[in-house]
């Protein structure tokens, strides 16, 4: 196990180096002159030169690359170009906001979708099953954008069940007042594809020989479903849930923009609009690191859930 | 007497399977209409004047009639003040002797005034532009972005996948490394990072989506080439001295082309959805142009004023296209690749 872990971590190094190279070349080589962006619309030559000197842009490219690598490992990306806040402070401040919304979506989506998937899989082939699948297909074909725009207008503006938008400094106010509508809308969008996927996992397992054997020896349908089938179907379901984790930190760009929730998603969109490269660079690199860690975690989880899996 | 029945070729058989499905025929009919209209808009035959102010601000849709309450509608005519210059004013006006000359010069530039209409077929937007023309033009932009970026992504994915799968070895490892880099950053974040560097514009959106979205095709084509490269027909081609390029693209490519077609179809839908979201966030198509995402971006303040027609139009038009294309892709996959699982 520990050899496996070590080798996997060893294999991550080239990928991580690649991500850093990609980000570096994308922003430092193709990204245009950051000094010209920073100096603003009316910039004198001296001002641009001073900024170039300050950012270390006059140094050879490999020195700049070394600076970037040091930034990644010391968690010090300097200050944002537009607000002059430290990038690390921005990330630490915004990530919990995104998580307040997205963790709830993640949990509720898992609970509702798995429960419904099992319930529908009991009745596979029946009218209920086909009706639910039909609704799912219809729900999936409508763009997230339309859900958000219409949902905000109808539920918040017209019916006044929720505040139209906003956010506060108090965690409980956020959870009880401002977060419910975005969470509800995100759930509308995310449950349909999850339900379809999980149902196919469960139905696939119910057709296996071991399920038939369990029924043949007289196990009740409930026992077959919860003890035999669900344990096997859990492997792909857990994978799917874990792989969604890195996305949670970004939150949903759309939902954070529309409801003006000051999370990472909104920060990134704003950073892109203002050409605030340090913020985008930092978030991209750290999220890639996190995604790699999650991938490793998923493989280890496999072993936990299914003892037959050999980690090589 | 024996009856000779030639068996159909692969494409013919797949086409027959697809045509036998009523739903597939219906989807194809819908898509043909969309592509024809988009093509016509691209040639400038329809919706050329989408940017003209042909109606009053928020003109009512014709089926509601011009009596439907509208602050700028017919029932609340805004009167324009007309300036009358009398003799007393002319006496003190230093420009008075030149009026005739000024008017004569101005006449050269004068255009017949188009009276903005109170109603438009599907209503008007804030600037009195025809929503019907707008949605056609927007469809042309969105569909062509989807098609072009999908073609780019499939091209990159196919070439890299073919090279990686066919040669393997060090070159294959290098391409795998590339693949790992691109898939380790969440897709939407990578799109935004590219968008931040390359700025706005239609061609930028195409490049960004194409450069970021090739990974799925690469994975598929690479696996397929690894499977095919040991087959007898490739060995035979090798024996007659075919070059690597010839074996890769003349011998193997036709045998995987059905997968490429399905992939292309899938990516068009995905990229249209991505373009809509990018444009909505203000990172895609510039605002002097129009796309479905930009139209949805405009509707939020309109809804508050009770002007629902632009939203209804764009929602129906866009959803119909996306649903038809999605269903068509599924059916195409069933027809071309019967073994693939549908999830």
Interface residues (C-beta under 8 A of the other chain):
Chain A: X14 X15 X18 X19 X22 X23 X26 X27 X30 X31 X32 X141 X142 X143 X144 X145 X146 X149 X150 X152 X153 X157 X196 X197 X200 X246 X247 X250 X253 X254 X257 X258 X268 X269 X271 X272 X273 X275 X277 X280 X283 X284 X287 X288 X291 X292
Chain B: X177 X178 X180 X181 X182 X184 X185 X186 X188 X189 X190 X192 X193 X194 X195 X196 X197 X198 X273 X276 X277 X280 X281 X282 X283 X293 X296 X299 X300 X303 X304 X311 X315 X318 X319 X322 X323 X326 X343
